[in-house]
Amino acid sequence: MDETIAEFIKRTILKIPMTEMTTILKAWDFLSENQLQTVNFRQRKESVVQHLVELCEENNASLNDAALLDIIYTQLHRHRKIWDVFQMSKGPGEDVDLFDMKQFKSSFKKVLQRALKNVTVSFRDAEENAVWIRIAWGTQYTKPNQYRPTYVVYYSQTPYAFTSLSTLKSNIPLLGQNFETHNSTTPLQERSLGLHVNMDSRIIHENAMEKERVQRVTQETFGDHPQPQLEFAQYKLETKFRNGSILAEREEPLRCLIKFSSPHLLEALKSLAPAGIADAPLSPLLTCIPNKKMNYFKIRDK
């Protein structure tokens, strides 16, 4: 197992909460029961992770093994991702059969690798005839980035596929060329099913309403004009411990310093909600910067 795979596995395990660790590792089924019993899950997480990585090295884990662990983690935390729904359609007179899942996987992987030299594709079967597909994208000159994958969930015998929101928009059309069919009596005949971006109308409506609200709130807060250039904002907090705290009798207040920095801080703040990184509206402590014409703030108890 080379260093890149070890690091990939390490980062994936670090994401897993300790309360879910044994459940996910058993679902992964890569480490034996005897190996798992040698791990002391009550020690510090860093020590647990190190031990697990060493066990993976003993088993000579492959890139696909590491990708399967990531898929299992993502399956359990799928609610944290934003999903697009695509509807597949077939051409006139075209008899589509996607029931042979083994053939489907082979076709899907083959076409992606033909279109893009550096790409890794991993599959994991799930319940209800679903297959999870993990795609790590590279370019003609760079290796696949295992930390920014796209996930596809396809339910056989249905015309729908669900894809996680990808930052690599240019690769989305490639997915449309991968849902292919084959003729059962002749060698594999690969052809596109014409993946159309026709999302479920209810999802479109829900997303559109939320996007309109976020855009409206952002415009009301920051306006349409370019924001003044500002590179940082600093907040000093001073507060006393409340009753009920074991430190409530302490005379000295709690003091801390928080600093936000960016080459263009206000434009960065303006883009947070539309990008889905923060809820709208933002805290008044952030949005008041232009009006107050200040970037140093002291926050004290009233």
Disulfide bonds with the S-S distance in Angstrom:
none
